Amino acid sequence: MESSTNLLEEMQGKGIQLWLDQGALRYKAPRGSVSPADLEKIRTSRNHIIQSLQRSAREARAPLAFSQLAHWHLYRLSERPAIRQVAEAKRLMGPLDLESLKRALKQLVIRHDALRTRIVVSNDTPFQEVLESCPVELQVVDLRITREDQQEAEILRQIDKLILHPIVVTTDPLWAIRLLQIREDVHVVIVAMEHLIADAASLGVFFRDLFLAYRQTLTGRSVSLPALQIQFVDHALSQQRGHASWLEKHGAYWTRRLAGFGRLKFPEDPVASMQRPSGWGTIPIRIESGLKSRLVQTCRQLQTTLALGVLTAYVAAVSRWCGSPEVVVQFQTDGRMNPQVLNAIGYFACVLHLRIDLGMQTDFCELIHRVRDEYFQAYEHADESYLEAQLPRPQVARNCAFNWVPRLSDDKGLSEGFPEGTIECSSVPFAHPMLNTLDRDNEPVMLLYDVEDGITGYLYFPRDRFSVKYMTGFAQSFLLFAERLSESPESALNSFGSMES
């Protein structure tokens, strides 16, 4: 395919002007100067032309977005190595054309600026730069000689290895991809990215685009992917340019809303305080399909969503466990509030700080409405991680967090479009290896996934402060509140007595 730069020069030579109008490609030309062949070139190269025009309109260096800056400070990336912690692995069952996969991957690197981003530091300030080109290596690891009963363990070892490989963010590639060949017709694709350039939603975008481009390449078609209107670096620039206006409009709200509230600490766990192990631990969370169905019905009756209903149970458990009638909980969002960024890769994810007063006689009906109203207020004033990016890190940014992952297109959707019976895709579950060494001063975090047969996820906690038994008790309290929310939402919260086990 002709490069977009050469095509722009060719069109300009014919007097054809190309420009962007709110993300849409426009052109103007003297009458009769545009041939059908020219229009076809513009049509087939539309996405590449848009990206080229966006790059030419940018500054050479862009600031970090607040989400990136918060991550930079939190993990002290100016002074120590990073890891590629945003990771996912997919198992592919069926014949794989390696060359077509490589060509599809090359198209993704051209398409997504985040995959060509590097970090530079000037006067102790980090910036991001998007390279015009960036070679990507698809490393292939042959596991066919590995004993069959050891292959799954080796797959997990390879995932850990790719994630934990230390990198210097100013010199090393910020993402990597590895292909494991298990058998002739079985492969595992592992992708790992530094959080500076991606979030969990970005992995979904990456695999969707990769498999779509692969199917098109495999069948000899030109690659055509969903419209990409804004790159992450454009989002960062827009955030910086509009921040003064944002502060004028929303700054006072957050000053008032969070005034007088700092960190709400869980009570001390004497078992953990004696042992002081390092890293973070996990407690599995499972809400079965029956309870989920009852929660869906209750939430529908109370005019809220399942996510906010489950969050309500979490808020009640945190309040009861900490003995505080008022809490601030961090609600993790994907940050993709602008529909123009839905198809982009980048660190858009950010939190909403929800301050909720449970009161003395509050019942679940009232609490669920308070949570809903507080969520919508916080969403309207969303700060896109501005608070978290401050130094020193505010104490309120260390409070309990709740992360809800809605049902997305499943692996079956990734398999669609291949000739029947050729490729089936499934996720490879793994325990994230960074938890063993994670050093983060924070209250517990709950991560839940809305899946077909229920709700599943984990409660994460610092092991130097909490034991497994202690956090299991808190998890059971949360599940008990979820059960009671589904059964008797009109009951007062303080009628349930002590929740500790």
N, C-alpha and C positions, 0 to 999 in steps of 0.2 A: 504493500500500500504506500502510495506517495505520502511523504511526511507532510504534516499540517503546515509547517513553516514554509516549505516549498510551494504548497498549494496556495497559501495566502499571498506569497510573492507573485505567483502566476496570475491570480485573480486581480491583484492590484495593478499589475502590468496591463491588464485589459480594461482598467478603469472601474473594476467592480469593487465596491467598498463593503466589507463585512464588519459587523459590530454586534455587541450584546445589548439587549434591552430587557432588564430584569430577568436575566438568565436565558432568554430566548435569542436565537441567532437570527439576525436581520441582514438584508443586503440591499444595495442600491447600485444601479448601473445605467450607463447611457442606453437609450433605446436600441435594441438589436444587437447589443454587444454580448449578451449571455446566450450561449448555445445550449441545446439539450444535453450535450456532453458535459458542459460546465455545471449545469444544475445537478446532473447525476453525480459528479465528483463531490460537489458540496453536500449532497444528500448522504452519500455513503461515508463521508469523512466528517459528518456533522459533530459528533462527540469530540473528536480530536481537535477540530477547529475551535470549538467552544473552550476546551481546556487551554489551547494555545493562546487564545485571546485573554482568558482569565490570567494566565501567567504573565503576559506582557503588560497587563494593567496593574500588577502587584509591585510592591516595593521589593527590593532584593532580599531583605530580611523582614520577617514578620515576628511580632512578639509572641510569647506563649499565651495560650488561652488560660483563663483562671484555673480550669481543671488541670492543665499541664503544670502550671506554676505550683499548685497545691501539691501535686505529686512530686515535683522537683524538690520542694522543701521537705516534705514528709519523709522521703527516702534519702535525703541529703546527697543528691546525685552529683553535686559539684565536688564532692570529696570522696565518694566511694563507688564501686562498680554497681551496675544494675543487673537485673535479669529480665528475660522476656516473659512476663508473668501472665499476660492475656493469651490463653492457649486453648486449643481444641484439637481433637483427633477424630477422623472419620475412617471407617472401614469400608472398602469398596470390594464387592463380590462380583466378579465377572471379568472378562478380558479388558485390559487397559492398554491404550495406545499411548506410549510414553511421549513420543514426539508431539502428538496433538495436545497432550497435557502441558508440555513445556511451552508450546506456542500460545495456548490459552493463558498460561501464567504470565507470559510476556505482555499480553494484551491488558491484563489487570494492572501491571506495573505502570503501563502507559496511562491507563484510565484514572487510577487513584493517586493523587499527589501524596497522600500520607505514606504510601509505599516507597516514595522517592525522597522522603524528608530526612534531613540531618539536623543535628543540634549544634549550634556554634555559641561560644561564650565571648562576649565583648564587654570589657570593663566590669567583669563579675556578673553580668546580666545574660541569661540564656535567651537565645533567639532560635527560630526555626527557619530553615531554608529548604526550598523544593528544588531538587536537581532536575535538569532537563532530561537526563537519562540515568538509569541506575541498573546495572546488570544484576540479575537474580540467579542464584544457583539452586537448582532442585537436586539436592543430595539424595542419592538412592542407596539404601542399605539393604543388602540381600540377607534375609533371615531364613532362606529355604534350607540351609544346612543345619539350622538350629533344631534340636529335638522338638517334636510336636508338643510334648508335655511341658516344654520350657518356653514356648513361643509367646504365650500371653504375658509371662513375667518379663520377657525381653522387650515386648512392646511397651510395657509400663516403664521399664528402665530407659528406653529410648525417649519416651515422652519427658521423663524427669530430666534426662541429660540435656535435651534441647531447651527446656525451660530454664534450668539452673545454670547453664553456661554463662559465666560472668561476662558482661560487656561494659565498655566505656561508652557512654551515650554520645560523646562528641567525636568518636572515631570509628566505632563499630556499627555494622548494620543494625537497625532497630527492630528487624523482624527476620525470621528464618522459616524455611519450609523443608520438610524431610519426607521422603517416600520410603516406606518399608515394604519390601516384597516378601510376603509370607508364603505364598504358593504362586504357581503360574497365574492363577486367576483370583488371587486374594492380595490386596494391598491395604496399607494404612497410611493416610496422609495426615501429617502433624504440622500445624501452624502455630507459631509462638511469636508474639509481638510485645514490645515494650509498651507499657501503659501510656507513654507520651504520645503515641500515634494511634492508639486503638482502645476500644472498650468492648464489653461483651456483645453489644449489638453489632459492632463492626465485624465480628467473626461470622455472624449470620450473613451479612452483606458479602463478605469475602467468599464464603463457600457457595452462596447462590450464584455470584458472578463467575466464579471459577468453573463450576459445573455447567452453567449455561454456555459460557465461552467454549468449553471443551466439547460439548455436544455439537455446537455450530461448526467448530473447527474440524471435528471428526467427520462430519457429513459434507465438508467442502463448502460450507456457507461462510459469508463474511460475518464477523463478530458484531452483533447488535445487542446491546445491553440496556436495561432501564435507564431513562434519562437521568443524568447527573448534573444538577443545576448549580450546586455550591460545593466546593471542596472545603475540607476542614480548615485549611490555612486562611481561606476567605472568611470563614466564621470567626477565626481568631482576630483578624483585622477589623471586621465589623464590630466585634465586641469591644476592642480597644477604642475605636472611633466613637462608639456610642456610649462609652462608660460614663462620661460626665453627665450626659443627659439622663442615663439610668439612675445615677446617684441623686440627681435633682428630683427625680420622680419617685424613687423607691427607697432611697437611703434612710429617710426619716422613719419609714414604716418599720424597717428592721431594727433601728436604734430603739424605737419604742417597744417593739414586740419582744425583743430579747433582753430588755433592760432588767437588771437584777437577777438574771438567771444564768448560771454557769454550768458546771458539770454536775450531773446527778450520779453519784457513785453507788454501785451495788454494795450491800453490807459485806464486811470482811468474811472470808472463808478461812477458818483457822487451819484447815488441812493443807490448803495451798500455801498459806503464809509460812508454814513450817518447812515445806519442801522446796519451793521456789524453782520449779522446772522452767525451761525456756520455751519459746515458740508459742503457737496457738493450737488449741485443741478443737475438736468438733463433736457435736452431738447430733445424730440423725433425727430429722423431724418428718413425721408422716401423718397426713390427714387422709383417711380412707375415703372412698368415693361416696359412701353413704352420708358421712358427716359433711363432706363438701356439698352434696346436693341440698342438704338441709340449710347450710350456710348460704348457698345461692338463693334459696327461696326466701330466707329471712332478709337478706340484703335487698332483694327485689321488693319485698314488702315495705322496707324502710327507705327505699329510693336511694340506694347507694350501690357501689360496685363490690364484687367479691374481694378484690384487693384491699379496699378500705375497710371492709368488714373484718377481714383477718387482721389487718393492722389494728383495729379497735381492740381485738382480743390481746394483741401484743402490748398495746398501750396499757390496758388494764393489768396485765401481768407485771409489767415494769413498775407501775405505780404501787401495786400491792407488795411486790418483792422489796422495793426500795423504801416503802413506808412513806411515800410522798403523794399528796393529792394533786400535785401539778408536775408535769414532766415535759421535757423537750426531747423529741425523738427525731432522728434523722431519717427521712424517707428517700431512698435512692431512686432516682429516675434515669431514664436513658438520655435525658437532655435534648431530645430531638423534637423540640417544641415548634420549630420551623419546618413545615413539610418539605421545603426545598433540600433539606439535608438528609432525608430518609435513606437515600441510596449512597451516602458517602461513608468512608472509613475515617475514623478520628476519635478523639477522646471527648465526646459530647456529654457523657454521663455526668450528672451532678446531683446534689442532695437538696431537699427541701427541709428546712428546720420547722417542725410542727410543735408549737407550744400549746399544751392541752391541759385545762383545769378540770379535773374529774369531779370536784365538789364533794359534799358530804352525803347527799342522798341520790346521787346520779344512778340511773338505771341504764341498761344497755341501749335502749331506744334513744335516750338523750345523748349518751356518749357517742354513739355511732354518728349522730347528726353533728356533734361538735367536731369529731374527727373529719368528717366530710367537709364541713364549712372551713375548718382550718386548712385542710389540704388545698381547697380552691383559692383561698386567700394567699397562701404561700406560693402556689403556682402562678397566680397573677403577678406577684412581686418577685418571681424567681431570680436569684442572684448569680446563677451559673458558676457556682463555686467561688465567688468573690470572697466570702467570709473565710472559707477554708484556706485560701491562698495567702492570708495575712500572716505576718511574723510579728511576735510569736503566735503560734497556732492558738486560736481562742479555745478556752476550756469547753465552751458549749459545743464545739466541733468534735469533742471526744465522747459525746453521749452515745447511748444505744442507737443502733441503726437497724433499719428494716428495708430489705431489698426484695422486691417482688418482680419475678420474671414472667410475663404473660405468655400464653400459648402462642408460639410462633409457627411458621411453616416447619413441619417435621421432616425427618430424614426421608420419608417416603416422597415428599415434594421434591427433594433434591434428585431423586432417582427418576422422576418423571421426565419424559422427553427422549430417553434413550430407546433404541430399538428394543422391542419386548424381549425380556430375558437376558439382557446384556449386563447391566450394572444395577446393583442394589447397594444403597448407602445406609450406614447405621453409625451412631455415635459410639466412641470408645470411652466408657466411664473411667475416671482415674481420680485419685486423691491428689490435690494440688501439693506439690513438694515444698513450696515456699512456706507453708504453714509451720514446718518443723523449726525454721529459723527466724520466723517473722518477729520483728521487734517493733511493736506499735502500741503506744499508750492509749488505749481506747476501752470503752465499755463493750459488752458483748454485741455481736452483730448477727441478725437472723437473715438468712437467704432462702427464699421459697420459690419453687417453680410450679406453675399451674400446668399440670399434665392431664392426659386423657382420663386416667383412672383415679384421680385424687389430687393432692397437693403434697409435694415432697421437697426436701431441702435439708439445711443444716443450721445449727446454732454454733457460731464461732466465738471463742473466748480466749483471753490471755491466760496461759497455764501458770504463770507466776502469781496469779491472784485467785484463780478458781480451780477447784478440782472437778473431775468428771462427775462425781456424785452430786456436788453442789449445782452444777449446771444442768444435770439431768432433772433435778428438782424444779429448776426454773422452767425447763422445757415442758415438764408435766403440768406446771401451773398454766402455762400458755395454752396447752391443749385442753385443759379443763375449762378455761374461760371460753375457748372456741366452742366447746360442747354446750356450755350453758348459754352462750349467745344464740346458738341455733335452737335451743329448747325453750328458753324463757327470757326473751329480750326485755320484758317488762319488769324483771326483778332488779332490785337495787343491788349495786355492786358490793356494798358493805354488808349485805346479808349472807355472804358466802363464807364468812369467817376467815381463819388463817389459811393461806394458800401454800405455805411451805410444807415440804414433805420431810 
